[in-house]
């Protein structure tokens, strides 16, 4: 992780700020579609400050600059930011949010600028209120992104990758049915139409997949659904031969940038046609950009809601659930083969292997399996102290050699046509310390506790979070990240609106049967080691002796098939119930994956050893 000298970039940006009469300029992480993972051309925040993590916001004044990020990235940001920047450690006591810091900098009638395409309408409104309360002038929509001007010719081009149809054998439901369901919701809400701007929602709705953003099978597009029409805004050259026949004349294709002109025209025509009691508003996701919101006519014309498409996408159909089960067995087999190989290389052959080389080997191993498309995020292959950097990314030529005498944390996943995987395992190849074993076992206990949870329908992930943390808490320990995130079906590895954690939004959406989510408690000691155990679990109805209040109860089904690390488990810390879960889980892992290793003595031996019962 190298530090980038940002002095010249900041100087140029400040010159542009003066020309545009703004005193403070905001550079969010997201693109025009509020994507977490972005195309290289949209990595504006990384370009201006040097920090490459996936979450954070940069704010630049004429004299100062700050970066705000969460606990996953504190260590990384401290290493990557140069002396021009102040790190705001989001979530820590007495540390302002980037919004509060921005408002403070606006005191005395200063103007704050932002590209309206990369901030949501609700965020822009709330920020504007904060600025005015602090005595700032206003939040200004600066049409041309100032960082793009600083970046100049060095900025990568926007991707133009081919878009492909996802077959019904993987999607499980025709796109026409999905649009019909959406129109029923629009009718219930008496709405003129719905603007779809999140890329994974567009891909899911139309049963299409692309590759415009690394690790995410999505493509740049917008969509507008009304009772009378379905329009996809996309560069038509991206559509491969079978996409137009796939639409069968039911979907109109318009140029990507035409969305703004069309929305302005729709807004004007709806104003002219509006009569008492008629539908007069469009629905927009609370993730819709300020630019789209303004094009539609602002608050008078747009009702902001949690995305109808996002909610529908989060509840997987039976075909998608079947695919998630199947791809996790194949993915588990790849990880088992990789871990067996890595142990032999490090311990028996005493080979020198660095973190990046190991990650490449894992990708190569995965690629042999059916329906493999690519990785679902950059592999976190981390040894020793690097494992304490929660979202560590090894770089070729600038990473550590794996130390067999230290903890090794591997967080990785893949995209398969039948599902998306995300698995973390922490291993030790020799003799772990007592603290490493204790920490691992506490994390494992929390993992098991969440996996076995049974809860009434209507329970949120916010309410379940303590189940994974309680054993760490009893020791005065904790971790600075969520316990679980939603996972897409051959889509984004991080998928809303559900999650398990302390974020307030997780209290707003109850878990439902068909949700696919991660279970990943952890513990990290800076400069020493890091531990995380992650399985993918699926919410389903649970069988209970009673149904208080006539409510159905839910539980989880785990689909990840990779053993836990025996060397790091302290059996004395596990209850009888926890040992039963672990032995049952290991028996299931062995049974479902052993068929992949016929003729592979090394992997078969490793799998048997790691899945032998613990008493």
Secondary structure in CASP SS format (residue, H / E / C, confidence):
PFRMAT SS
TARGET T0000
AUTHOR 0000-0000-0000
METHOD secondary structure of the structure
MODEL  1
X C 1.00
X C 1.00
X C 1.00
X C 1.00
X C 1.00
X C 1.00
X H 1.00
X H 1.00
X H 1.00
X H 1.00
X H 1.00
X H 1.00
X H 1.00
X H 1.00
X H 1.00
X H 1.00
X H 1.00
X H 1.00
X H 1.00
X C 1.00
X C 1.00
X C 1.00
X C 1.00
X E 1.00
X E 1.00
X E 1.00
X E 1.00
X E 1.00
X C 1.00
X C 1.00
X C 1.00
X C 1.00
X C 1.00
X C 1.00
X C 1.00
X C 1.00
X C 1.00
X C 1.00
X C 1.00
X H 1.00
X H 1.00
X H 1.00
X C 1.00
X H 1.00
X H 1.00
X H 1.00
X H 1.00
X H 1.00
X H 1.00
X C 1.00
X C 1.00
X C 1.00
X C 1.00
X C 1.00
X C 1.00
X C 1.00
X E 1.00
X E 1.00
X E 1.00
X E 1.00
X E 1.00
X C 1.00
X C 1.00
X C 1.00
X E 1.00
X E 1.00
X E 1.00
X E 1.00
X E 1.00
X C 1.00
X H 1.00
X H 1.00
X H 1.00
X H 1.00
X H 1.00
X H 1.00
X H 1.00
X H 1.00
X H 1.00
X H 1.00
X C 1.00
X C 1.00
X C 1.00
X C 1.00
X C 1.00
X E 1.00
X E 1.00
X E 1.00
X E 1.00
X C 1.00
X C 1.00
X C 1.00
X C 1.00
X C 1.00
X C 1.00
X C 1.00
X C 1.00
X H 1.00
X H 1.00
X H 1.00
X H 1.00
X H 1.00
X H 1.00
X H 1.00
X H 1.00
X C 1.00
X C 1.00
X C 1.00
X C 1.00
X C 1.00
X E 1.00
X E 1.00
X E 1.00
X E 1.00
X C 1.00
X H 1.00
X H 1.00
X H 1.00
X C 1.00
X E 1.00
X H 1.00
X H 1.00
X H 1.00
X H 1.00
X H 1.00
X H 1.00
X H 1.00
X H 1.00
X H 1.00
X H 1.00
X H 1.00
X H 1.00
X H 1.00
X C 1.00
X C 1.00
X C 1.00
X C 1.00
X E 1.00
X E 1.00
X E 1.00
X E 1.00
X C 1.00
X C 1.00
X C 1.00
X C 1.00
X H 1.00
X H 1.00
X H 1.00
X H 1.00
X H 1.00
X H 1.00
X H 1.00
X H 1.00
X H 1.00
X C 1.00
X C 1.00
X C 1.00
X C 1.00
X C 1.00
X C 1.00
X C 1.00
X C 1.00
X E 1.00
X E 1.00
X E 1.00
X C 1.00
X C 1.00
X H 1.00
X H 1.00
X H 1.00
X H 1.00
X C 1.00
X C 1.00
X C 1.00
X H 1.00
X H 1.00
X H 1.00
X H 1.00
X H 1.00
X H 1.00
X H 1.00
X H 1.00
X H 1.00
X H 1.00
X H 1.00
X H 1.00
X H 1.00
X H 1.00
X C 1.00
X C 1.00
X C 1.00
X C 1.00
X E 1.00
X E 1.00
X E 1.00
X E 1.00
X C 1.00
X C 1.00
X H 1.00
X H 1.00
X H 1.00
X H 1.00
X H 1.00
X H 1.00
X H 1.00
X H 1.00
X C 1.00
X E 1.00
X E 1.00
X C 1.00
X C 1.00
X C 1.00
X E 1.00
X C 1.00
X C 1.00
X E 1.00
X C 1.00
X C 1.00
X C 1.00
X C 1.00
X C 1.00
X E 1.00
X E 1.00
X E 1.00
X E 1.00
X E 1.00
X C 1.00
X C 1.00
X C 1.00
X E 1.00
X E 1.00
X E 1.00
X E 1.00
X C 1.00
X C 1.00
X H 1.00
X H 1.00
X H 1.00
X E 1.00
X C 1.00
X H 1.00
X H 1.00
X H 1.00
X H 1.00
X H 1.00
X H 1.00
X H 1.00
X C 1.00
X C 1.00
X C 1.00
X C 1.00
X E 1.00
X E 1.00
X E 1.00
X C 1.00
X C 1.00
X C 1.00
X H 1.00
X H 1.00
X H 1.00
X H 1.00
X H 1.00
X H 1.00
X H 1.00
X H 1.00
X H 1.00
X H 1.00
X H 1.00
X H 1.00
X H 1.00
X H 1.00
X H 1.00
X H 1.00
X C 1.00
X C 1.00
X C 1.00
X C 1.00
X C 1.00
X C 1.00
X C 1.00
X C 1.00
X E 1.00
X E 1.00
X E 1.00
X E 1.00
X C 1.00
X C 1.00
X C 1.00
X E 1.00
X H 1.00
X H 1.00
X H 1.00
X H 1.00
X H 1.00
X H 1.00
X H 1.00
X C 1.00
X H 1.00
X H 1.00
X H 1.00
X C 1.00
X E 1.00
X E 1.00
X E 1.00
X E 1.00
X C 1.00
X C 1.00
X H 1.00
X H 1.00
X H 1.00
X H 1.00
X H 1.00
X H 1.00
X H 1.00
X C 1.00
X C 1.00
X C 1.00
X H 1.00
X H 1.00
X H 1.00
X H 1.00
X H 1.00
X H 1.00
X H 1.00
X H 1.00
X H 1.00
X H 1.00
X H 1.00
X H 1.00
X H 1.00
X H 1.00
X H 1.00
X H 1.00
X H 1.00
X H 1.00
X H 1.00
X H 1.00
X H 1.00
X H 1.00
X H 1.00
X H 1.00
X H 1.00
X H 1.00
X H 1.00
X H 1.00
X H 1.00
X H 1.00
X H 1.00
X C 1.00
X C 1.00
X C 1.00
X C 1.00
X C 1.00
X E 1.00
X H 1.00
X H 1.00
X H 1.00
X H 1.00
X H 1.00
X H 1.00
X H 1.00
X H 1.00
X H 1.00
X H 1.00
X H 1.00
X H 1.00
X C 1.00
X C 1.00
X C 1.00
X C 1.00
X C 1.00
X E 1.00
X E 1.00
X E 1.00
X E 1.00
X C 1.00
X C 1.00
X C 1.00
X C 1.00
X E 1.00
X E 1.00
X E 1.00
X E 1.00
X H 1.00
X H 1.00
X H 1.00
X H 1.00
X H 1.00
X C 1.00
X C 1.00
X C 1.00
X C 1.00
X C 1.00
X C 1.00
X C 1.00
X C 1.00
X C 1.00
X C 1.00
X C 1.00
X C 1.00
X E 1.00
X C 1.00
X C 1.00
X C 1.00
X C 1.00
X C 1.00
X C 1.00
X E 1.00
X E 1.00
X E 1.00
X E 1.00
X E 1.00
X C 1.00
X E 1.00
X E 1.00
X E 1.00
X C 1.00
X C 1.00
X E 1.00
X E 1.00
X C 1.00
X C 1.00
X E 1.00
X E 1.00
X E 1.00
X E 1.00
X E 1.00
X C 1.00
X C 1.00
X C 1.00
X C 1.00
X C 1.00
X C 1.00
X H 1.00
X H 1.00
X H 1.00
X H 1.00
X H 1.00
X H 1.00
X H 1.00
X H 1.00
X H 1.00
X H 1.00
X H 1.00
X H 1.00
X H 1.00
X H 1.00
X H 1.00
X H 1.00
X H 1.00
X H 1.00
X C 1.00
X C 1.00
X C 1.00
X E 1.00
X E 1.00
X C 1.00
X C 1.00
X C 1.00
X E 1.00
X H 1.00
X H 1.00
X H 1.00
X H 1.00
X H 1.00
X H 1.00
X H 1.00
X H 1.00
X H 1.00
X H 1.00
X H 1.00
X H 1.00
X H 1.00
X C 1.00
X C 1.00
X C 1.00
X C 1.00
X C 1.00
X C 1.00
X C 1.00
X C 1.00
X C 1.00
X C 1.00
X E 1.00
X E 1.00
X E 1.00
X C 1.00
X C 1.00
X C 1.00
X C 1.00
X C 1.00
X C 1.00
X C 1.00
X C 1.00
X E 1.00
X E 1.00
X E 1.00
X E 1.00
X E 1.00
X E 1.00
X C 1.00
X C 1.00
X C 1.00
X H 1.00
X H 1.00
X H 1.00
X H 1.00
X C 1.00
X C 1.00
X E 1.00
X C 1.00
X C 1.00
X C 1.00
X C 1.00
X C 1.00
X E 1.00
X E 1.00
X E 1.00
X E 1.00
X C 1.00
X C 1.00
X E 1.00
X E 1.00
X E 1.00
X E 1.00
X C 1.00
X C 1.00
X C 1.00
X E 1.00
X E 1.00
X E 1.00
X E 1.00
X C 1.00
X E 1.00
X E 1.00
X E 1.00
X E 1.00
X E 1.00
X E 1.00
X E 1.00
X E 1.00
X E 1.00
X C 1.00
X C 1.00
X C 1.00
X C 1.00
X C 1.00
X H 1.00
X H 1.00
X H 1.00
X C 1.00
X C 1.00
X E 1.00
X E 1.00
X E 1.00
X E 1.00
X E 1.00
X E 1.00
X C 1.00
X C 1.00
X C 1.00
X C 1.00
X C 1.00
X C 1.00
X C 1.00
X H 1.00
X H 1.00
X H 1.00
X C 1.00
X C 1.00
X H 1.00
X H 1.00
X H 1.00
X C 1.00
X C 1.00
X H 1.00
X H 1.00
X H 1.00
X H 1.00
X H 1.00
X H 1.00
X H 1.00
X H 1.00
X H 1.00
X H 1.00
X H 1.00
X H 1.00
X H 1.00
X H 1.00
X H 1.00
X H 1.00
X H 1.00
X H 1.00
X H 1.00
X H 1.00
X H 1.00
X H 1.00
X C 1.00
X C 1.00
X C 1.00
X H 1.00
X H 1.00
X H 1.00
X H 1.00
X H 1.00
X H 1.00
X H 1.00
X H 1.00
X H 1.00
X H 1.00
X H 1.00
X C 1.00
X C 1.00
X C 1.00
X C 1.00
END
